[in-house]
Amino acid sequence: MNEHMDNPQRLYVQSHSSTRLDAQWVVGFTDGEGCFYVGINPHPDMTAGFQVLPEFTIVQHKHDIKLLYAIKSFFGCGVVRVNHDDRMAYRVRSVEHLGKIIVPFFANYPLRSIKNVDFIRFRRVIELINKGEHLKPEGIEKIRAITMLMNRGKER
C-alpha cells in the first residue's frame, strides 16, 4: 500500500516543500487569490499632502505558507508576513519591484479573470508614480480616480 494514501497531508507537504512554480500557475493562482491595491493616505510631510502606497498581495491560510514562500521565490522580491489571525500574506510594496518585476510579469502573462482590469489600472498608477505624478495635487487626483474603479467586483 502506498504510504501517501494513508496520509494525504504528508503527500501535500512533500510535494510543496520545494515547489518550483511556472508562470501560468502563478497567473491562475493570482486570478483566484491575488489583489492589486493602491492606498492613498493623508501625509502632511509629502509634497502633495498624500502618500500613495501600491501593493500586490496574495493571502492564504497559514497552512499554505509554503506556497507563499514559493511565490516569493518565483518573483525574487516581497515579503511573507502575518496578515490577520491565521492568515499569511505575500506582499510586494516596493515601487521599484512592482515596476520592474510584478508589472512586467503580468503584462507578459495576462490574468484571465476580470482581475486583469484591476491590474491594468494598477499598472497605470505605477506609471504615474514613476513619472512623479504622485508628488502633485493633480497627480493625486488622477491616481484617486483610477483607484476608485479598482476592486469593485461587478462594477468594474
C-alpha positions as CSV (number, residue, x, y, z in Angstrom):
1,M,0.0,0.0,0.0
2,N,1.2,3.5,-0.8
3,E,2.3,5.3,2.3
4,H,1.0,8.6,0.9
5,M,-2.6,7.2,0.6
6,D,-2.6,6.8,4.4
7,N,-1.5,10.4,4.9
8,P,-2.6,12.8,2.2
9,Q,-1.3,15.8,4.2
10,R,2.2,14.3,4.1
11,L,2.0,14.0,0.3
12,Y,0.8,17.6,0.0
13,V,3.6,18.9,2.3
14,Q,6.3,16.9,0.4
15,S,5.1,17.9,-3.0
16,H,5.1,21.6,-2.0
17,S,8.2,21.7,0.2
18,S,10.5,22.7,-2.7
19,T,7.9,24.0,-5.0
20,R,9.1,25.3,-8.3
21,L,6.3,27.3,-9.9
22,D,5.7,28.0,-13.6
23,A,4.3,31.3,-14.9
24,Q,0.9,30.0,-15.9
25,W,0.3,28.5,-12.4
26,V,1.2,31.9,-10.8
27,V,-1.2,33.7,-13.2
28,G,-4.0,31.2,-12.3
29,F,-3.3,31.4,-8.6
30,T,-3.2,35.2,-8.7
31,D,-6.5,35.3,-10.6
32,G,-8.1,33.4,-7.7
33,E,-6.2,34.7,-4.7
34,G,-4.3,37.9,-5.6
35,C,-5.1,41.6,-5.2
36,F,-3.7,44.8,-6.7
37,Y,-4.3,47.6,-4.3
38,V,-3.4,51.3,-4.1
39,G,-3.8,53.1,-0.8
40,I,-3.8,56.9,-0.7
41,N,-3.3,58.2,2.8
42,P,-3.0,61.8,4.1
43,H,0.6,62.6,4.9
44,P,1.5,66.2,5.8
45,D,5.2,65.7,5.1
46,M,4.6,64.7,1.5
47,T,4.7,67.3,-1.3
48,A,1.1,66.9,-2.3
49,G,-0.1,66.1,1.2
50,F,-0.7,62.4,0.5
51,Q,1.3,59.2,0.3
52,V,0.5,56.7,-2.4
53,L,1.0,53.1,-1.4
54,P,0.7,50.5,-4.2
55,E,0.7,46.8,-3.2
56,F,0.4,43.4,-4.8
57,T,-0.8,40.8,-2.2
58,I,-1.7,37.2,-2.1
59,V,-3.3,35.9,1.2
60,Q,-3.5,32.3,2.3
61,H,-4.2,30.3,5.4
62,K,-1.1,29.7,7.5
63,H,-1.2,26.0,6.4
64,D,-0.3,27.1,2.9
65,I,2.6,29.3,3.9
66,K,5.0,27.3,1.8
67,L,3.1,28.3,-1.3
68,L,3.5,32.0,-0.4
69,Y,7.3,31.4,0.0
70,A,7.4,29.6,-3.3
71,I,5.7,32.7,-4.9
72,K,8.2,35.0,-3.2
73,S,11.0,32.8,-4.6
74,F,9.4,32.9,-8.0
75,F,9.4,36.7,-8.1
76,G,12.6,37.2,-6.1
77,C,11.1,40.0,-4.1
78,G,8.5,40.9,-1.5
79,V,7.9,39.5,2.0
80,V,5.7,36.9,3.7
81,R,4.1,38.2,6.9
82,V,1.2,37.5,9.2
83,N,-1.9,39.1,7.7
84,H,-4.6,38.5,10.3
85,D,-5.1,35.7,12.8
86,D,-4.4,32.5,10.9
87,R,-3.8,34.2,7.6
88,M,-0.5,34.9,6.0
89,A,0.3,37.3,3.1
90,Y,2.8,37.6,0.4
91,R,3.2,41.3,-0.3
92,V,5.2,43.5,-2.7
93,R,5.2,47.2,-1.8
94,S,8.4,48.4,-3.2
95,V,7.6,50.7,-6.2
96,E,10.8,49.6,-7.8
97,H,9.9,45.9,-7.5
98,L,6.4,46.5,-8.6
99,G,7.5,48.4,-11.6
100,K,10.4,46.2,-12.7
101,I,9.2,42.7,-11.7
102,I,5.5,42.4,-10.9
103,V,4.0,44.7,-13.6
104,P,6.2,43.3,-16.4
105,F,5.3,39.7,-15.4
106,F,1.6,40.3,-15.6
107,A,2.0,42.3,-18.7
108,N,3.7,39.3,-20.4
109,Y,1.4,36.7,-18.7
110,P,-2.0,38.4,-18.5
111,L,-4.5,37.5,-15.9
112,R,-7.5,35.7,-17.4
113,S,-10.2,36.9,-15.0
114,I,-11.8,40.3,-14.5
115,K,-8.9,40.9,-12.2
116,N,-6.9,41.9,-15.3
117,V,-8.9,45.1,-15.4
118,D,-7.6,45.9,-11.9
119,F,-4.0,45.0,-13.0
120,I,-4.2,47.4,-16.0
121,R,-5.4,50.2,-13.6
122,F,-2.7,49.3,-11.1
123,R,0.0,49.4,-13.9
124,R,-1.2,52.9,-14.8
125,V,-0.8,54.0,-11.2
126,I,2.8,52.7,-11.1
127,E,3.5,54.5,-14.4
128,L,2.1,57.8,-12.9
129,I,4.3,57.2,-9.7
130,N,7.4,56.6,-11.9
131,K,6.7,59.9,-13.7
132,G,6.5,61.7,-10.3
133,E,2.7,62.5,-10.6
134,H,2.1,61.3,-7.1
135,L,4.0,64.4,-5.9
136,K,1.5,66.8,-7.4
137,P,-2.1,67.5,-6.3
138,E,-3.4,66.9,-9.8
139,G,-1.5,63.6,-10.0
140,I,-3.0,62.5,-6.7
141,E,-6.5,63.2,-8.2
142,K,-5.6,61.2,-11.3
143,I,-4.5,58.3,-9.1
144,R,-7.5,58.6,-6.9
145,A,-9.8,58.5,-9.9
146,I,-8.1,55.3,-11.1
147,T,-8.2,53.6,-7.7
148,M,-11.8,54.4,-7.2
149,L,-12.5,51.9,-10.0
150,M,-10.4,49.1,-8.6
151,N,-11.5,46.0,-6.7
152,R,-15.2,46.8,-7.2
153,G,-16.4,43.3,-8.2
154,K,-19.3,43.6,-10.7
155,E,-18.9,47.4,-11.0
156,R,-15.7,47.1,-12.9
